[in-house]
Amino acid sequence: MTRYTAAITGASNGIGLDLAQRLLDRGYHVISIDRDPPQITHDRLHTIEADLLDMAAVNRVAETLASSHKVTHLIHNAGLIWPNLLEEATPEDITGLAQLHLGAALRLMQAVLPTMKDDSFGRVLFTGSRAALGVPTRTAYSATKAAMIGMARSWALELAPFGITVNVVAPGPVQTDNFWGVVKKGSAREAALAESIPVGRLGQPEDVSNAFLFFCDPASSFVTGQTLYVCGGASIGTLTI
């Protein structure tokens, strides 16, 4: 039986779903933490339905992870964009996304940390964003994704002596429901955006999963505190989504 169990937030679709399937294919147990059930079934796939914008729900998930699972890999992938111009942005946008992107991650990490320390092994991963470098209409999203990088670097320093690595995978434009919530699927805007990316195309979920799989690997023990942009070169210059 595999010794690895990955808890993935936002695993019902998109990047999280693709990663869940690929880890299952590698023999992992996978725990999907999402508002919706995953679009796949598997005898090693466990489901916890929860809205991570709700701190009470996060606490319940944390208690379940601590009491019923031995998590070796925590992958905080759940995220929302909530785009708006500066004039329409509100402090509530920031506090809401901070809860989802940062507060939920902190509480879940605290729940699984004791067993990771006991085993002298752990892989902690965040889905960041190229938007951490700045994108119009992303006041709250960019702020909280940038904060995620700082938090991950701090954790990496604290946890390195325990064999636990902490890294961020920061996608650029990837064809997921979140992306299509901002850019209409099949639109001229989507095509123009693809053309503006240095590699000449939009990303696919598997492009991002490839990076996660590298960081998940037990052999990747000498890489921690890093942010890897998986963006087709979009992080090199400016990009408007």
Secondary structure by P-SEA (a helix, b strand, c coil): cccbbbbbccccccaaaaaaaaaaaaccbbbbbcccccccccccbbbbbcccccaaaaaaaaaaaaccccccbbbccbbbbbccccccccaaaaaaaaaaacaaaaaaaaaaaaaaaaaccbbbbbbcccccccccccaaaaaaaaaaaaaaaaaaaacccccbbbbbbbbccccccccccccccccaaaaaaaaaccccccccaaaaaaaaaaaacccccccccbbbbcccccccccccc
